Amino acid sequence: MFAFTRELAVFLLRRRKYWLMPVVVISALLGILLVFTEGSVIAPFIYTIF
């Protein structure tokens, strides 16, 4: 998993695809949010956003 993240970061920096970094970061944060709130009380409220 860390190898993929490192490889993606190196690709973005070498190819100068700086505009993709916010997309990757927001997607990762939304994924983490969905994983951590899956079993919590706020899960129904998070799922109504999407």
Distance bins in CASP14 RR format, pairs under 12 A and 6 or more apart:
PFRMAT RR
TARGET T0000
AUTHOR 0000-0000-0000
RMODE 2
METHOD distances of the structure
MODEL  1
1 7 0 0 0 0 0 1 0 0 0 0 0
1 8 0 0 0 0 0 1 0 0 0 0 0
1 28 0 0 0 0 0 1 0 0 0 0 0
2 8 0 0 0 0 0 1 0 0 0 0 0
2 9 0 0 0 0 0 1 0 0 0 0 0
3 9 0 0 0 0 0 1 0 0 0 0 0
3 10 0 0 0 0 0 1 0 0 0 0 0
4 10 0 0 0 0 0 1 0 0 0 0 0
4 11 0 0 0 0 0 1 0 0 0 0 0
4 24 0 0 0 0 0 1 0 0 0 0 0
4 28 0 0 0 0 0 1 0 0 0 0 0
5 11 0 0 0 0 0 1 0 0 0 0 0
5 12 0 0 0 0 0 1 0 0 0 0 0
5 24 0 0 0 0 1 0 0 0 0 0 0
5 25 0 0 0 0 0 1 0 0 0 0 0
5 28 0 0 0 0 1 0 0 0 0 0 0
6 12 0 0 0 0 0 1 0 0 0 0 0
6 13 0 0 0 0 0 1 0 0 0 0 0
7 13 0 0 0 0 0 1 0 0 0 0 0
7 14 0 0 0 0 0 1 0 0 0 0 0
8 14 0 0 0 0 0 1 0 0 0 0 0
8 15 0 0 0 0 0 1 0 0 0 0 0
8 17 0 0 0 0 1 0 0 0 0 0 0
8 20 0 0 0 0 1 0 0 0 0 0 0
8 21 0 0 0 0 1 0 0 0 0 0 0
8 23 0 0 0 0 0 1 0 0 0 0 0
8 24 1 0 0 1 0 0 0 0 0 0 0
8 25 0 0 0 0 0 1 0 0 0 0 0
8 27 0 0 0 0 0 1 0 0 0 0 0
8 28 0 0 0 0 0 1 0 0 0 0 0
9 15 0 0 0 0 0 1 0 0 0 0 0
9 17 0 0 0 0 0 1 0 0 0 0 0
9 18 0 0 0 0 0 1 0 0 0 0 0
9 20 0 0 0 0 0 1 0 0 0 0 0
9 21 0 0 0 0 1 0 0 0 0 0 0
9 24 0 0 0 0 1 0 0 0 0 0 0
9 25 0 0 0 0 0 1 0 0 0 0 0
9 28 0 0 0 0 0 1 0 0 0 0 0
10 17 0 0 0 0 0 1 0 0 0 0 0
11 17 1 0 0 1 0 0 0 0 0 0 0
11 18 0 0 0 0 0 1 0 0 0 0 0
11 20 0 0 0 0 1 0 0 0 0 0 0
11 21 0 0 0 0 0 1 0 0 0 0 0
11 24 0 0 0 0 0 1 0 0 0 0 0
12 18 1 0 0 1 0 0 0 0 0 0 0
12 19 0 0 0 0 1 0 0 0 0 0 0
12 20 1 0 1 0 0 0 0 0 0 0 0
12 21 1 0 1 0 0 0 0 0 0 0 0
12 22 0 0 0 0 0 1 0 0 0 0 0
12 23 0 0 0 0 0 1 0 0 0 0 0
12 24 1 0 0 1 0 0 0 0 0 0 0
12 25 0 0 0 0 0 1 0 0 0 0 0
13 20 0 0 0 0 0 1 0 0 0 0 0
13 21 0 0 0 0 1 0 0 0 0 0 0
15 21 0 0 0 0 0 1 0 0 0 0 0
17 23 0 0 0 0 1 0 0 0 0 0 0
17 24 0 0 0 0 1 0 0 0 0 0 0
18 24 0 0 0 0 0 1 0 0 0 0 0
18 25 0 0 0 0 0 1 0 0 0 0 0
19 25 0 0 0 0 0 1 0 0 0 0 0
20 26 0 0 0 0 0 1 0 0 0 0 0
20 27 0 0 0 0 0 1 0 0 0 0 0
21 27 0 0 0 0 0 1 0 0 0 0 0
21 28 0 0 0 0 0 1 0 0 0 0 0
22 28 0 0 0 0 0 1 0 0 0 0 0
22 29 0 0 0 0 0 1 0 0 0 0 0
23 29 0 0 0 0 0 1 0 0 0 0 0
23 30 0 0 0 0 0 1 0 0 0 0 0
24 30 0 0 0 0 0 1 0 0 0 0 0
24 31 0 0 0 0 0 1 0 0 0 0 0
25 31 0 0 0 0 0 1 0 0 0 0 0
25 32 0 0 0 0 0 1 0 0 0 0 0
26 32 0 0 0 0 0 1 0 0 0 0 0
26 33 0 0 0 0 0 1 0 0 0 0 0
27 33 0 0 0 0 0 1 0 0 0 0 0
27 34 0 0 0 0 0 1 0 0 0 0 0
28 34 0 0 0 0 0 1 0 0 0 0 0
28 35 0 0 0 0 0 1 0 0 0 0 0
29 35 0 0 0 0 0 1 0 0 0 0 0
29 36 0 0 0 0 0 1 0 0 0 0 0
30 36 0 0 0 0 0 1 0 0 0 0 0
30 37 0 0 0 0 0 1 0 0 0 0 0
30 46 0 0 0 0 1 0 0 0 0 0 0
30 49 0 0 0 0 1 0 0 0 0 0 0
30 50 0 0 0 0 1 0 0 0 0 0 0
31 37 0 0 0 0 1 0 0 0 0 0 0
31 38 0 0 0 0 0 1 0 0 0 0 0
31 46 0 0 0 0 0 1 0 0 0 0 0
31 50 0 0 0 0 0 1 0 0 0 0 0
32 38 0 0 0 0 0 1 0 0 0 0 0
32 46 0 0 0 0 0 1 0 0 0 0 0
33 40 0 0 0 0 0 1 0 0 0 0 0
33 42 0 0 0 0 1 0 0 0 0 0 0
33 43 0 0 0 0 0 1 0 0 0 0 0
33 45 0 0 0 0 0 1 0 0 0 0 0
33 46 1 0 0 1 0 0 0 0 0 0 0
33 47 0 0 0 0 0 1 0 0 0 0 0
33 49 0 0 0 0 1 0 0 0 0 0 0
33 50 0 0 0 0 0 1 0 0 0 0 0
34 40 0 0 0 0 0 1 0 0 0 0 0
34 42 0 0 0 0 0 1 0 0 0 0 0
34 43 0 0 0 0 1 0 0 0 0 0 0
34 46 1 0 0 1 0 0 0 0 0 0 0
34 47 0 0 0 0 1 0 0 0 0 0 0
34 49 0 0 0 0 0 1 0 0 0 0 0
34 50 0 0 0 0 1 0 0 0 0 0 0
35 43 0 0 0 0 0 1 0 0 0 0 0
35 46 0 0 0 0 0 1 0 0 0 0 0
36 42 0 0 0 0 1 0 0 0 0 0 0
36 43 0 0 0 0 1 0 0 0 0 0 0
36 46 0 0 0 0 1 0 0 0 0 0 0
37 43 1 0 1 0 0 0 0 0 0 0 0
37 44 0 0 0 0 1 0 0 0 0 0 0
37 45 0 0 0 0 1 0 0 0 0 0 0
37 46 1 0 1 0 0 0 0 0 0 0 0
37 47 0 0 0 0 1 0 0 0 0 0 0
37 49 0 0 0 0 0 1 0 0 0 0 0
37 50 0 0 0 0 0 1 0 0 0 0 0
38 44 0 0 0 0 0 1 0 0 0 0 0
38 46 0 0 0 0 1 0 0 0 0 0 0
38 47 0 0 0 0 1 0 0 0 0 0 0
39 46 0 0 0 0 0 1 0 0 0 0 0
39 47 0 0 0 0 0 1 0 0 0 0 0
40 46 0 0 0 0 1 0 0 0 0 0 0
40 47 0 0 0 0 0 1 0 0 0 0 0
42 48 0 0 0 0 0 1 0 0 0 0 0
42 49 0 0 0 0 0 1 0 0 0 0 0
43 49 0 0 0 0 0 1 0 0 0 0 0
43 50 0 0 0 0 0 1 0 0 0 0 0
44 50 0 0 0 0 0 1 0 0 0 0 0
END
